[in-house]
Amino acid sequence: MAGKTTATIDSQAESLTLINVYEVEPEKQAELAKALSEATESTIRHQPGFISVSIHSSFDGRKVVNYAQWVSKEHFEGFMKKPGTQDQLKQFAGLAKSVAPSLYRVSSVVAE
C-alpha cells in the first residue's frame, strides 16, 4: 500500500478498532488479502475518519485478519452506510468460509 506504512495503536485515543477475522481455504488466502489491500488503497483509505488498515495472513493459510482503525464509531458507521460498501464486503466474504467482525476499543498497549 502506498502512503503511510506504520499504524499506531494508542490506548489513549478515542478511536474505534474493527477486527475482522476471515476463515479461508489456503488457496484463497492470498486472493483475499490482495482484495482487502487493493480496496483499502483505492477507496477505503479516502473515507472520512479512516486512520489505518493492517492485513494479516496466518502462516497456516487458513485466516486473514483485517485490523482497521477509525476516528470514531460515527465515522465507521458512515462508511458502512455508503453506497457500495455492503457490496464490497460481500465480495470479500465470498472468498471466505466465514467472517467474524467485531468492534473494539484499545484497553492497553505494552511496547518497547
Biopython code that builds the backbone (N, CA, C, O; Angstrom):
import numpy as np
from Bio.PDB.StructureBuilder import StructureBuilder

atoms = [
    (1, "MET", "N", (0.839, -1.176, 0.000)),
    (1, "MET", "CA", (0.000, 0.000, 0.000)),
    (1, "MET", "C", (0.886, 1.242, 0.000)),
    (1, "MET", "O", (1.936, 1.279, 0.642)),
    (2, "ALA", "N", (0.459, 2.210, -0.702)),
    (2, "ALA", "CA", (1.211, 3.459, -0.754)),
    (2, "ALA", "C", (0.872, 4.304, 0.461)),
    (2, "ALA", "O", (-0.055, 3.992, 1.209)),
    (3, "GLY", "N", (1.619, 5.363, 0.649)),
    (3, "GLY", "CA", (1.340, 6.271, 1.763)),
    (3, "GLY", "C", (1.982, 5.781, 3.039)),
    (3, "GLY", "O", (2.949, 5.019, 3.013)),
    (4, "LYS", "N", (1.441, 6.223, 4.146)),
    (4, "LYS", "CA", (1.977, 5.875, 5.460)),
    (4, "LYS", "C", (1.931, 4.357, 5.651)),
    (4, "LYS", "O", (0.915, 3.724, 5.363)),
    (5, "THR", "N", (3.014, 3.782, 6.131)),
    (5, "THR", "CA", (3.057, 2.331, 6.273)),
    (5, "THR", "C", (3.166, 1.869, 7.720)),
    (5, "THR", "O", (3.435, 0.694, 7.970)),
    (6, "THR", "N", (2.963, 2.766, 8.670)),
    (6, "THR", "CA", (3.007, 2.403, 10.078)),
    (6, "THR", "C", (1.705, 2.827, 10.740)),
    (6, "THR", "O", (1.316, 3.993, 10.681)),
    (7, "ALA", "N", (1.039, 1.872, 11.367)),
    (7, "ALA", "CA", (-0.167, 2.174, 12.133)),
    (7, "ALA", "C", (0.236, 2.371, 13.584)),
    (7, "ALA", "O", (1.169, 1.729, 14.067)),
    (8, "THR", "N", (-0.455, 3.246, 14.273)),
    (8, "THR", "CA", (-0.204, 3.498, 15.682)),
    (8, "THR", "C", (-1.383, 2.984, 16.489)),
    (8, "THR", "O", (-2.533, 3.319, 16.204)),
    (9, "ILE", "N", (-1.099, 2.181, 17.483)),
    (9, "ILE", "CA", (-2.134, 1.685, 18.388)),
    (9, "ILE", "C", (-1.948, 2.413, 19.707)),
    (9, "ILE", "O", (-0.900, 2.302, 20.342)),
    (10, "ASP", "N", (-2.975, 3.165, 20.122)),
    (10, "ASP", "CA", (-2.854, 4.064, 21.260)),
    (10, "ASP", "C", (-4.066, 3.882, 22.178)),
    (10, "ASP", "O", (-5.202, 4.137, 21.777)),
    (11, "SER", "N", (-3.814, 3.441, 23.407)),
    (11, "SER", "CA", (-4.918, 3.233, 24.348)),
    (11, "SER", "C", (-5.527, 4.544, 24.831)),
    (11, "SER", "O", (-6.612, 4.537, 25.412)),
    (12, "GLN", "N", (-4.850, 5.669, 24.602)),
    (12, "GLN", "CA", (-5.383, 6.975, 24.986)),
    (12, "GLN", "C", (-6.293, 7.571, 23.908)),
    (12, "GLN", "O", (-7.040, 8.513, 24.175)),
    (13, "ALA", "N", (-6.230, 7.031, 22.711)),
    (13, "ALA", "CA", (-7.037, 7.547, 21.601)),
    (13, "ALA", "C", (-8.492, 7.117, 21.771)),
    (13, "ALA", "O", (-8.782, 6.074, 22.357)),
    (14, "GLU", "N", (-9.381, 7.924, 21.260)),
    (14, "GLU", "CA", (-10.814, 7.635, 21.339)),
    (14, "GLU", "C", (-11.293, 6.835, 20.125)),
    (14, "GLU", "O", (-12.496, 6.689, 19.910)),
    (15, "SER", "N", (-10.369, 6.329, 19.352)),
    (15, "SER", "CA", (-10.715, 5.695, 18.080)),
    (15, "SER", "C", (-11.435, 4.353, 18.252)),
    (15, "SER", "O", (-11.454, 3.757, 19.330)),
    (16, "LEU", "N", (-12.016, 3.914, 17.154)),
    (16, "LEU", "CA", (-12.692, 2.621, 17.075)),
    (16, "LEU", "C", (-11.792, 1.669, 16.298)),
    (16, "LEU", "O", (-11.159, 2.067, 15.320)),
    (17, "THR", "N", (-11.736, 0.419, 16.729)),
    (17, "THR", "CA", (-10.983, -0.603, 16.019)),
    (17, "THR", "C", (-11.940, -1.699, 15.563)),
    (17, "THR", "O", (-12.723, -2.226, 16.353)),
    (18, "LEU", "N", (-11.866, -2.030, 14.287)),
    (18, "LEU", "CA", (-12.586, -3.176, 13.731)),
    (18, "LEU", "C", (-11.568, -4.286, 13.557)),
    (18, "LEU", "O", (-10.539, -4.091, 12.910)),
    (19, "ILE", "N", (-11.844, -5.441, 14.124)),
    (19, "ILE", "CA", (-11.027, -6.624, 13.867)),
    (19, "ILE", "C", (-11.949, -7.628, 13.202)),
    (19, "ILE", "O", (-12.932, -8.088, 13.784)),
    (20, "ASN", "N", (-11.602, -7.956, 11.959)),
    (20, "ASN", "CA", (-12.424, -8.828, 11.142)),
    (20, "ASN", "C", (-11.599, -10.070, 10.812)),
    (20, "ASN", "O", (-10.572, -9.975, 10.139)),
    (21, "VAL", "N", (-12.046, -11.230, 11.283)),
    (21, "VAL", "CA", (-11.328, -12.479, 11.057)),
    (21, "VAL", "C", (-12.058, -13.272, 9.973)),
    (21, "VAL", "O", (-13.213, -13.667, 10.132)),
    (22, "TYR", "N", (-11.349, -13.489, 8.871)),
    (22, "TYR", "CA", (-11.870, -14.287, 7.767)),
    (22, "TYR", "C", (-11.237, -15.669, 7.836)),
    (22, "TYR", "O", (-10.014, -15.787, 7.907)),
    (23, "GLU", "N", (-12.054, -16.706, 7.816)),
    (23, "GLU", "CA", (-11.540, -18.063, 7.701)),
    (23, "GLU", "C", (-11.593, -18.424, 6.224)),
    (23, "GLU", "O", (-12.640, -18.291, 5.590)),
    (24, "VAL", "N", (-10.471, -18.879, 5.673)),
    (24, "VAL", "CA", (-10.375, -19.137, 4.238)),
    (24, "VAL", "C", (-9.748, -20.496, 3.962)),
    (24, "VAL", "O", (-9.064, -21.073, 4.807)),
    (25, "GLU", "N", (-10.001, -20.987, 2.756)),
    (25, "GLU", "CA", (-9.228, -22.123, 2.261)),
    (25, "GLU", "C", (-7.849, -21.578, 1.914)),
    (25, "GLU", "O", (-7.743, -20.459, 1.413)),
    (26, "PRO", "N", (-6.787, -22.343, 2.170)),
    (26, "PRO", "CA", (-5.437, -21.827, 1.906)),
    (26, "PRO", "C", (-5.230, -21.285, 0.495)),
    (26, "PRO", "O", (-4.468, -20.336, 0.311)),
    (27, "GLU", "N", (-5.886, -21.861, -0.493)),
    (27, "GLU", "CA", (-5.705, -21.377, -1.870)),
    (27, "GLU", "C", (-6.388, -20.028, -2.118)),
    (27, "GLU", "O", (-6.152, -19.400, -3.151)),
    (28, "LYS", "N", (-7.227, -19.578, -1.190)),
    (28, "LYS", "CA", (-7.911, -18.279, -1.318)),
    (28, "LYS", "C", (-7.271, -17.178, -0.465)),
    (28, "LYS", "O", (-7.628, -16.008, -0.606)),
    (29, "GLN", "N", (-6.340, -17.533, 0.409)),
    (29, "GLN", "CA", (-5.788, -16.561, 1.345)),
    (29, "GLN", "C", (-5.139, -15.368, 0.648)),
    (29, "GLN", "O", (-5.455, -14.221, 0.965)),
    (30, "ALA", "N", (-4.251, -15.621, -0.281)),
    (30, "ALA", "CA", (-3.542, -14.519, -0.957)),
    (30, "ALA", "C", (-4.523, -13.652, -1.746)),
    (30, "ALA", "O", (-4.371, -12.431, -1.782)),
    (31, "GLU", "N", (-5.516, -14.260, -2.371)),
    (31, "GLU", "CA", (-6.501, -13.505, -3.145)),
    (31, "GLU", "C", (-7.304, -12.566, -2.245)),
    (31, "GLU", "O", (-7.533, -11.409, -2.596)),
    (32, "LEU", "N", (-7.728, -13.070, -1.085)),
    (32, "LEU", "CA", (-8.496, -12.227, -0.160)),
    (32, "LEU", "C", (-7.621, -11.111, 0.402)),
    (32, "LEU", "O", (-8.055, -9.961, 0.458)),
    (33, "ALA", "N", (-6.401, -11.430, 0.816)),
    (33, "ALA", "CA", (-5.508, -10.395, 1.352)),
    (33, "ALA", "C", (-5.261, -9.317, 0.300)),
    (33, "ALA", "O", (-5.235, -8.131, 0.630)),
    (34, "LYS", "N", (-5.082, -9.704, -0.937)),
    (34, "LYS", "CA", (-4.866, -8.739, -2.022)),
    (34, "LYS", "C", (-6.116, -7.887, -2.245)),
    (34, "LYS", "O", (-6.013, -6.670, -2.402)),
    (35, "ALA", "N", (-7.290, -8.512, -2.260)),
    (35, "ALA", "CA", (-8.545, -7.776, -2.467)),
    (35, "ALA", "C", (-8.763, -6.747, -1.360)),
    (35, "ALA", "O", (-9.166, -5.616, -1.634)),
    (36, "LEU", "N", (-8.500, -7.131, -0.117)),
    (36, "LEU", "CA", (-8.643, -6.197, 1.004)),
    (36, "LEU", "C", (-7.662, -5.035, 0.872)),
    (36, "LEU", "O", (-8.030, -3.878, 1.076)),
    (37, "SER", "N", (-6.421, -5.347, 0.531)),
    (37, "SER", "CA", (-5.402, -4.300, 0.379)),
    (37, "SER", "C", (-5.738, -3.349, -0.760)),
    (37, "SER", "O", (-5.624, -2.132, -0.610)),
    (38, "GLU", "N", (-6.150, -3.901, -1.897)),
    (38, "GLU", "CA", (-6.474, -3.055, -3.050)),
    (38, "GLU", "C", (-7.683, -2.170, -2.781)),
    (38, "GLU", "O", (-7.684, -0.997, -3.157)),
    (39, "ALA", "N", (-8.709, -2.711, -2.139)),
    (39, "ALA", "CA", (-9.901, -1.914, -1.822)),
    (39, "ALA", "C", (-9.553, -0.806, -0.833)),
    (39, "ALA", "O", (-10.064, 0.309, -0.940)),
    (40, "THR", "N", (-8.694, -1.109, 0.116)),
    (40, "THR", "CA", (-8.272, -0.090, 1.075)),
    (40, "THR", "C", (-7.520, 1.019, 0.363)),
    (40, "THR", "O", (-7.774, 2.200, 0.599)),
    (41, "GLU", "N", (-6.606, 0.645, -0.498)),
    (41, "GLU", "CA", (-5.795, 1.633, -1.207)),
    (41, "GLU", "C", (-6.642, 2.507, -2.124)),
    (41, "GLU", "O", (-6.462, 3.724, -2.155)),
    (42, "SER", "N", (-7.563, 1.901, -2.869)),
    (42, "SER", "CA", (-8.310, 2.653, -3.875)),
    (42, "SER", "C", (-9.502, 3.417, -3.316)),
    (42, "SER", "O", (-9.845, 4.475, -3.843)),
    (43, "THR", "N", (-10.139, 2.918, -2.275)),
    (43, "THR", "CA", (-11.399, 3.506, -1.813)),
    (43, "THR", "C", (-11.435, 3.808, -0.321)),
    (43, "THR", "O", (-11.643, 4.951, 0.084)),
    (44, "ILE", "N", (-11.233, 2.787, 0.484)),
    (44, "ILE", "CA", (-11.493, 2.890, 1.921)),
    (44, "ILE", "C", (-10.630, 3.954, 2.584)),
    (44, "ILE", "O", (-11.120, 4.705, 3.428)),
    (45, "ARG", "N", (-9.362, 4.032, 2.219)),
    (45, "ARG", "CA", (-8.459, 4.992, 2.888)),
    (45, "ARG", "C", (-8.849, 6.447, 2.636)),
    (45, "ARG", "O", (-8.373, 7.342, 3.333)),
    (46, "HIS", "N", (-9.703, 6.691, 1.654)),
    (46, "HIS", "CA", (-10.118, 8.044, 1.318)),
    (46, "HIS", "C", (-11.412, 8.458, 2.018)),
    (46, "HIS", "O", (-11.913, 9.562, 1.801)),
    (47, "GLN", "N", (-11.951, 7.574, 2.858)),
    (47, "GLN", "CA", (-13.215, 7.859, 3.535)),
    (47, "GLN", "C", (-12.973, 8.734, 4.771)),
    (47, "GLN", "O", (-11.934, 8.618, 5.421)),
    (48, "PRO", "N", (-13.938, 9.613, 5.095)),
    (48, "PRO", "CA", (-13.799, 10.449, 6.295)),
    (48, "PRO", "C", (-13.645, 9.580, 7.542)),
    (48, "PRO", "O", (-14.401, 8.629, 7.743)),
    (49, "GLY", "N", (-12.670, 9.910, 8.366)),
    (49, "GLY", "CA", (-12.470, 9.199, 9.616)),
    (49, "GLY", "C", (-11.565, 7.980, 9.534)),
    (49, "GLY", "O", (-11.266, 7.368, 10.560)),
    (50, "PHE", "N", (-11.125, 7.616, 8.340)),
    (50, "PHE", "CA", (-10.222, 6.478, 8.195)),
    (50, "PHE", "C", (-8.874, 6.807, 8.833)),
    (50, "PHE", "O", (-8.342, 7.899, 8.632)),
    (51, "ILE", "N", (-8.319, 5.867, 9.601)),
    (51, "ILE", "CA", (-6.978, 6.023, 10.163)),
    (51, "ILE", "C", (-6.015, 5.035, 9.505)),
    (51, "ILE", "O", (-5.007, 5.437, 8.925)),
    (52, "SER", "N", (-6.328, 3.751, 9.598)),
    (52, "SER", "CA", (-5.403, 2.748, 9.041)),
    (52, "SER", "C", (-6.095, 1.401, 8.881)),
    (52, "SER", "O", (-7.133, 1.130, 9.484)),
    (53, "VAL", "N", (-5.484, 0.571, 8.048)),
    (53, "VAL", "CA", (-5.864, -0.836, 7.927)),
    (53, "VAL", "C", (-4.574, -1.638, 7.887)),
    (53, "VAL", "O", (-3.622, -1.275, 7.197)),
    (54, "SER", "N", (-4.558, -2.730, 8.635)),
    (54, "SER", "CA", (-3.456, -3.690, 8.587)),
    (54, "SER", "C", (-4.056, -5.045, 8.239)),
    (54, "SER", "O", (-4.997, -5.499, 8.889)),
    (55, "ILE", "N", (-3.513, -5.685, 7.219)),
    (55, "ILE", "CA", (-3.999, -7.000, 6.785)),
    (55, "ILE", "C", (-2.980, -8.040, 7.237)),
    (55, "ILE", "O", (-1.789, -7.915, 6.951)),
    (56, "HIS", "N", (-3.445, -9.051, 7.932)),
    (56, "HIS", "CA", (-2.586, -10.115, 8.453)),
    (56, "HIS", "C", (-3.000, -11.449, 7.831)),
    (56, "HIS", "O", (-4.190, -11.756, 7.767)),
    (57, "SER", "N", (-2.038, -12.233, 7.378)),
    (57, "SER", "CA", (-2.287, -13.564, 6.814)),
    (57, "SER", "C", (-1.621, -14.601, 7.719)),
    (57, "SER", "O", (-0.425, -14.514, 7.997)),
    (58, "SER", "N", (-2.399, -15.580, 8.173)),
    (58, "SER", "CA", (-1.847, -16.595, 9.080)),
    (58, "SER", "C", (-0.864, -17.496, 8.338)),
    (58, "SER", "O", (-0.987, -17.726, 7.135)),
    (59, "PHE", "N", (0.107, -17.997, 9.084)),
    (59, "PHE", "CA", (1.113, -18.863, 8.484)),
    (59, "PHE", "C", (0.522, -20.167, 7.965)),
    (59, "PHE", "O", (1.060, -20.748, 7.022)),
    (60, "ASP", "N", (-0.583, -20.647, 8.565)),
    (60, "ASP", "CA", (-1.175, -21.905, 8.105)),
    (60, "ASP", "C", (-2.063, -21.722, 6.874)),
    (60, "ASP", "O", (-2.585, -22.699, 6.338)),
    (61, "GLY", "N", (-2.241, -20.468, 6.420)),
    (61, "GLY", "CA", (-3.024, -20.203, 5.218)),
    (61, "GLY", "C", (-4.520, -20.178, 5.417)),
    (61, "GLY", "O", (-5.258, -20.013, 4.446)),
    (62, "ARG", "N", (-4.997, -20.335, 6.642)),
    (62, "ARG", "CA", (-6.426, -20.505, 6.882)),
    (62, "ARG", "C", (-7.160, -19.274, 7.417)),
    (62, "ARG", "O", (-8.378, -19.308, 7.595)),
    (63, "LYS", "N", (-6.430, -18.194, 7.671)),
    (63, "LYS", "CA", (-7.094, -16.988, 8.182)),
    (63, "LYS", "C", (-6.464, -15.742, 7.571)),
    (63, "LYS", "O", (-5.276, -15.701, 7.252)),
    (64, "VAL", "N", (-7.317, -14.725, 7.422)),
    (64, "VAL", "CA", (-6.888, -13.376, 7.088)),
    (64, "VAL", "C", (-7.564, -12.483, 8.117)),
    (64, "VAL", "O", (-8.772, -12.575, 8.334)),
    (65, "VAL", "N", (-6.779, -11.620, 8.748)),
    (65, "VAL", "CA", (-7.320, -10.708, 9.751)),
    (65, "VAL", "C", (-7.141, -9.282, 9.251)),
    (65, "VAL", "O", (-6.048, -8.869, 8.864)),
    (66, "ASN", "N", (-8.231, -8.553, 9.269)),
    (66, "ASN", "CA", (-8.253, -7.145, 8.877)),
    (66, "ASN", "C", (-8.387, -6.339, 10.163)),
    (66, "ASN", "O", (-9.411, -6.415, 10.842)),
    (67, "TYR", "N", (-7.353, -5.567, 10.501)),
    (67, "TYR", "CA", (-7.347, -4.716, 11.691)),
    (67, "TYR", "C", (-7.467, -3.280, 11.197)),
    (67, "TYR", "O", (-6.521, -2.737, 10.626)),
    (68, "ALA", "N", (-8.625, -2.665, 11.413)),
    (68, "ALA", "CA", (-8.885, -1.325, 10.883)),
    (68, "ALA", "C", (-9.157, -0.343, 12.012)),
    (68, "ALA", "O", (-9.835, -0.670, 12.986)),
    (69, "GLN", "N", (-8.620, 0.862, 11.870)),
    (69, "GLN", "CA", (-8.830, 1.914, 12.855)),
    (69, "GLN", "C", (-9.586, 3.069, 12.204)),
    (69, "GLN", "O", (-9.281, 3.486, 11.086)),
    (70, "TRP", "N", (-10.587, 3.578, 12.939)),
    (70, "TRP", "CA", (-11.399, 4.717, 12.511)),
    (70, "TRP", "C", (-11.409, 5.747, 13.625)),
    (70, "TRP", "O", (-11.318, 5.392, 14.800)),
    (71, "VAL", "N", (-11.519, 7.011, 13.271)),
    (71, "VAL", "CA", (-11.519, 8.100, 14.249)),
    (71, "VAL", "C", (-12.621, 7.902, 15.292)),
    (71, "VAL", "O", (-12.409, 8.153, 16.478)),
    (72, "SER", "N", (-13.801, 7.451, 14.844)),
    (72, "SER", "CA", (-14.933, 7.295, 15.769)),
    (72, "SER", "C", (-15.894, 6.250, 15.228)),
    (72, "SER", "O", (-15.826, 5.852, 14.065)),
    (73, "LYS", "N", (-16.784, 5.823, 16.100)),
    (73, "LYS", "CA", (-17.836, 4.890, 15.692)),
    (73, "LYS", "C", (-18.732, 5.541, 14.642)),
    (73, "LYS", "O", (-19.192, 4.875, 13.715)),
    (74, "GLU", "N", (-18.976, 6.833, 14.788)),
    (74, "GLU", "CA", (-19.814, 7.554, 13.821)),
    (74, "GLU", "C", (-19.184, 7.543, 12.421)),
    (74, "GLU", "O", (-19.884, 7.352, 11.426)),
    (75, "HIS", "N", (-17.874, 7.746, 12.349)),
    (75, "HIS", "CA", (-17.189, 7.696, 11.049)),
    (75, "HIS", "C", (-17.294, 6.292, 10.443)),
    (75, "HIS", "O", (-17.555, 6.144, 9.249)),
    (76, "PHE", "N", (-17.091, 5.274, 11.267)),
    (76, "PHE", "CA", (-17.192, 3.897, 10.780)),
    (76, "PHE", "C", (-18.607, 3.609, 10.286)),
    (76, "PHE", "O", (-18.788, 3.028, 9.216)),
    (77, "GLU", "N", (-19.600, 4.011, 11.058)),
    (77, "GLU", "CA", (-20.992, 3.785, 10.663)),
    (77, "GLU", "C", (-21.324, 4.524, 9.372)),
    (77, "GLU", "O", (-22.068, 4.011, 8.536)),
    (78, "GLY", "N", (-20.772, 5.736, 9.205)),
    (78, "GLY", "CA", (-20.960, 6.478, 7.955)),
    (78, "GLY", "C", (-20.397, 5.721, 6.770)),
    (78, "GLY", "O", (-21.027, 5.658, 5.715)),
    (79, "PHE", "N", (-19.216, 5.146, 6.937)),
    (79, "PHE", "CA", (-18.615, 4.331, 5.876)),
    (79, "PHE", "C", (-19.495, 3.125, 5.561)),
    (79, "PHE", "O", (-19.693, 2.793, 4.392)),
    (80, "MET", "N", (-20.022, 2.470, 6.584)),
    (80, "MET", "CA", (-20.841, 1.277, 6.382)),
    (80, "MET", "C", (-22.140, 1.604, 5.634)),
    (80, "MET", "O", (-22.694, 0.737, 4.957)),
    (81, "LYS", "N", (-22.631, 2.843, 5.749)),
    (81, "LYS", "CA", (-23.874, 3.254, 5.090)),
    (81, "LYS", "C", (-23.659, 3.757, 3.663)),
    (81, "LYS", "O", (-24.625, 3.978, 2.933)),
    (82, "LYS", "N", (-22.399, 3.939, 3.263)),
    (82, "LYS", "CA", (-22.128, 4.462, 1.919)),
    (82, "LYS", "C", (-22.550, 3.455, 0.852)),
    (82, "LYS", "O", (-22.410, 2.247, 1.041)),
    (83, "PRO", "N", (-23.072, 3.960, -0.279)),
    (83, "PRO", "CA", (-23.409, 3.055, -1.372)),
    (83, "PRO", "C", (-22.164, 2.281, -1.804)),
    (83, "PRO", "O", (-21.087, 2.854, -1.965)),
    (84, "GLY", "N", (-22.326, 1.006, -1.984)),
    (84, "GLY", "CA", (-21.218, 0.179, -2.446)),
    (84, "GLY", "C", (-20.465, -0.539, -1.345)),
    (84, "GLY", "O", (-19.819, -1.553, -1.611)),
    (85, "THR", "N", (-20.525, -0.047, -0.113)),
    (85, "THR", "CA", (-19.768, -0.688, 0.968)),
    (85, "THR", "C", (-20.235, -2.120, 1.193)),
    (85, "THR", "O", (-19.409, -3.028, 1.279)),
    (86, "GLN", "N", (-21.539, -2.337, 1.290)),
    (86, "GLN", "CA", (-22.047, -3.687, 1.542)),
    (86, "GLN", "C", (-21.698, -4.639, 0.391)),
    (86, "GLN", "O", (-21.382, -5.806, 0.624)),
    (87, "ASP", "N", (-21.757, -4.141, -0.847)),
    (87, "ASP", "CA", (-21.380, -4.971, -1.995)),
    (87, "ASP", "C", (-19.915, -5.377, -1.905)),
    (87, "ASP", "O", (-19.564, -6.520, -2.197)),
    (88, "GLN", "N", (-19.063, -4.442, -1.501)),
    (88, "GLN", "CA", (-17.640, -4.729, -1.358)),
    (88, "GLN", "C", (-17.415, -5.771, -0.259)),
    (88, "GLN", "O", (-16.616, -6.691, -0.432)),
    (89, "LEU", "N", (-18.110, -5.632, 0.857)),
    (89, "LEU", "CA", (-17.971, -6.590, 1.952)),
    (89, "LEU", "C", (-18.447, -7.975, 1.538)),
    (89, "LEU", "O", (-17.858, -8.976, 1.945)),
    (90, "LYS", "N", (-19.506, -8.049, 0.732)),
    (90, "LYS", "CA", (-19.991, -9.340, 0.232)),
    (90, "LYS", "C", (-18.962, -9.992, -0.686)),
    (90, "LYS", "O", (-18.808, -11.213, -0.689)),
    (91, "GLN", "N", (-18.257, -9.168, -1.469)),
    (91, "GLN", "CA", (-17.204, -9.693, -2.340)),
    (91, "GLN", "C", (-16.107, -10.343, -1.486)),
    (91, "GLN", "O", (-15.645, -11.440, -1.804)),
    (92, "PHE", "N", (-15.693, -9.678, -0.416)),
    (92, "PHE", "CA", (-14.669, -10.241, 0.467)),
    (92, "PHE", "C", (-15.179, -11.531, 1.110)),
    (92, "PHE", "O", (-14.463, -12.532, 1.154)),
    (93, "ALA", "N", (-16.418, -11.504, 1.609)),
    (93, "ALA", "CA", (-16.995, -12.675, 2.266)),
    (93, "ALA", "C", (-17.101, -13.851, 1.303)),
    (93, "ALA", "O", (-17.009, -15.005, 1.722)),
    (94, "GLY", "N", (-17.294, -13.566, 0.007)),
    (94, "GLY", "CA", (-17.393, -14.618, -0.993)),
    (94, "GLY", "C", (-16.098, -15.399, -1.165)),
    (94, "GLY", "O", (-16.111, -16.514, -1.687)),
    (95, "LEU", "N", (-14.988, -14.830, -0.735)),
    (95, "LEU", "CA", (-13.697, -15.523, -0.816)),
    (95, "LEU", "C", (-13.407, -16.329, 0.454)),
    (95, "LEU", "O", (-12.419, -17.061, 0.512)),
    (96, "ALA", "N", (-14.260, -16.197, 1.462)),
    (96, "ALA", "CA", (-14.013, -16.814, 2.766)),
    (96, "ALA", "C", (-15.046, -17.884, 3.092)),
    (96, "ALA", "O", (-16.145, -17.902, 2.539)),
    (97, "LYS", "N", (-14.663, -18.781, 4.011)),
    (97, "LYS", "CA", (-15.606, -19.767, 4.535)),
    (97, "LYS", "C", (-16.469, -19.129, 5.614)),
    (97, "LYS", "O", (-17.644, -19.471, 5.754)),
    (98, "SER", "N", (-15.889, -18.196, 6.383)),
    (98, "SER", "CA", (-16.640, -17.487, 7.412)),
    (98, "SER", "C", (-15.978, -16.135, 7.657)),
    (98, "SER", "O", (-14.801, -15.928, 7.363)),
    (99, "VAL", "N", (-16.781, -15.221, 8.208)),
    (99, "VAL", "CA", (-16.310, -13.874, 8.534)),
    (99, "VAL", "C", (-16.812, -13.546, 9.932)),
    (99, "VAL", "O", (-17.988, -13.744, 10.237)),
    (100, "ALA", "N", (-15.914, -13.042, 10.786)),
    (100, "ALA", "CA", (-16.298, -12.703, 12.158)),
    (100, "ALA", "C", (-15.794, -11.301, 12.507)),
    (100, "ALA", "O", (-14.691, -11.152, 13.033)),
    (101, "PRO", "N", (-16.606, -10.262, 12.215)),
    (101, "PRO", "CA", (-16.201, -8.891, 12.563)),
    (101, "PRO", "C", (-16.639, -8.523, 13.980)),
    (101, "PRO", "O", (-17.701, -8.938, 14.445)),
    (102, "SER", "N", (-15.805, -7.740, 14.651)),
    (102, "SER", "CA", (-16.155, -7.200, 15.968)),
    (102, "SER", "C", (-15.538, -5.815, 16.110)),
    (102, "SER", "O", (-14.482, -5.534, 15.543)),
    (103, "LEU", "N", (-16.208, -4.950, 16.876)),
    (103, "LEU", "CA", (-15.722, -3.597, 17.131)),
    (103, "LEU", "C", (-15.104, -3.539, 18.524)),
    (103, "LEU", "O", (-15.621, -4.129, 19.473)),
    (104, "TYR", "N", (-13.971, -2.808, 18.630)),
    (104, "TYR", "CA", (-13.214, -2.760, 19.877)),
    (104, "TYR", "C", (-12.752, -1.355, 20.197)),
    (104, "TYR", "O", (-12.755, -0.470, 19.342)),
    (105, "ARG", "N", (-12.353, -1.163, 21.456)),
    (105, "ARG", "CA", (-11.571, -0.011, 21.886)),
    (105, "ARG", "C", (-10.256, -0.610, 22.390)),
    (105, "ARG", "O", (-10.238, -1.746, 22.863)),
    (106, "VAL", "N", (-9.179, 0.129, 22.295)),
    (106, "VAL", "CA", (-7.887, -0.345, 22.777)),
    (106, "VAL", "C", (-7.843, -0.143, 24.285)),
    (106, "VAL", "O", (-7.982, 0.983, 24.763)),
    (107, "SER", "N", (-7.653, -1.217, 25.036)),
    (107, "SER", "CA", (-7.608, -1.134, 26.503)),
    (107, "SER", "C", (-6.222, -0.837, 27.023)),
    (107, "SER", "O", (-6.060, -0.074, 27.975)),
    (108, "SER", "N", (-5.208, -1.443, 26.393)),
    (108, "SER", "CA", (-3.838, -1.155, 26.814)),
    (108, "SER", "C", (-2.872, -1.542, 25.710)),
    (108, "SER", "O", (-3.187, -2.361, 24.847)),
    (109, "VAL", "N", (-1.689, -0.939, 25.750)),
    (109, "VAL", "CA", (-0.614, -1.222, 24.816)),
    (109, "VAL", "C", (0.668, -1.317, 25.622)),
    (109, "VAL", "O", (0.958, -0.440, 26.436)),
    (110, "VAL", "N", (1.435, -2.372, 25.402)),
    (110, "VAL", "CA", (2.743, -2.523, 26.017)),
    (110, "VAL", "C", (3.745, -2.659, 24.882)),
    (110, "VAL", "O", (3.597, -3.541, 24.036)),
    (111, "ALA", "N", (4.748, -1.814, 24.847)),
    (111, "ALA", "CA", (5.728, -1.838, 23.766)),
    (111, "ALA", "C", (7.080, -1.377, 24.294)),
    (111, "ALA", "O", (7.166, -0.718, 25.330)),
    (112, "GLU", "N", (8.125, -1.731, 23.570)),
    (112, "GLU", "CA", (9.485, -1.258, 23.886)),
    (112, "GLU", "C", (9.651, 0.149, 23.382)),
    (112, "GLU", "O", (10.719, 0.740, 23.542)),
]
sb = StructureBuilder()
sb.init_structure("model")
sb.init_model(0)
sb.init_chain("A")
sb.init_seg("    ")
for serial, (resi, resn, name, xyz) in enumerate(atoms, 1):
    if name == "N":
        sb.init_residue(resn, " ", resi, " ")
    sb.init_atom(name, np.array(xyz, "f"), 0.0, 1.0, " ", f" {name:<3s}", serial, name[0])
structure = sb.get_structure()
